[in-house]
Amino acid sequence: MKNLFFTSDHHFGHKNIIKYSERPFQNVDEMDETLINRWNEKIGPNDDVYHLGDVGLCHPGRLREILDRLNGNIYLIKGNHEKSALACRYRFEWIRDYYELVIDDSEAPRGRQLIVLFHYAIREWNTKHWGSYQLYGHSHGSLPDDPNARAFDVGVDCHDFYPLSYQEVKEIMNRKDWKPPFDKKSR
């Protein structure tokens, strides 16, 4: 069985993101190598990775070299910095603005978990009231986490520059104090 991962906001090749996001790297080469290594530590060649945008801000040729070193089948949800990524379409299984992923999971309500994938955080999403998840990036950890919402930032700045597995996402969501809004017993 394939493993499933989520991540966002690598900003490969983007020198200024080190300053903007206070990343602990001396230069862009160190940052890129760390991001590549941490990606490949967790993700195998046949795993599926949903990248929620802002893959890189560099020349498409440089990004192509980086993408060719990354393990996995990459599905791209477009962010606001995708010019270079769009020039490397061959490396993505597909590229979309928004996606609703359904995962068979016996521990989820009705045996299926819906995950809404979007580059930006949103306050309402499909079946939020039934416990669906919303994963986003863009904010680089600058948005406070809502402990009552099944949503959070999967960007690398929030997770020690690693992608998150589906199991890790579930564990984070299960620690939240979310209660179904229409379930009188949970209030």
Secondary structure, 3 states (H helix, E strand, C coil): CCCEEEEECCCECCHHHHHHCCCCCCCHHHHHHHHHHHHHHHCCCCCEEEECCCCECCCHHHHHHHHCCCCCEEEEECCCCCHHHHCCHHHEEEEECEEEEEEECCCCHHHEEEEEEECCCCCCCCCHHHCCEEEECCCCCCCCCCCCCCEEECEHHHCCCCCEEHHHHHHHHHHCCCCCCCCHHHC
